[in-house]
Amino acid sequence: METTLTLEVLNQLLVIHSSSFLVYLAQASPWIRSSNQNAVETLRRIVDDQRAMIDRLSESILDLDGTPERGEFPMEFTSYNDLSLEYVVRLAVEHQRADTTSIEQCVEYLRSRGAACPLAEEALGLAKGHLETLEELAADHAVS
């Protein structure tokens, strides 16, 4: 029972990460001025972290004899193609807040059922750190 619950939550976390706004944007083309290279590098590091978490979640699911389910990007993301980086960063903050809340719910769901999942808690810590970074980036004059 606990393994089934853990698999469900790990797959939910996998979907959150693999269909995140920033992972989508890594495949899209926001308009970028040369003065925004610092912001671009920050976003790339966040995406790299998310991709590493996607790999770890997938491995954990496979280790429990489950099938990783990555989900799909929301269709609304396609309307964000070719936007300026300044606007994209503000949107990224909103989406990261929502993802962090969803990850918190996954962690709480596991805790309330007595299931321990350090990887879920690590994913939450990572999401919170990314949210702080994005909020700082949005507040920075270089992308305001």
Beta strands, then each sheet from edge to edge (+ up, - down):
end
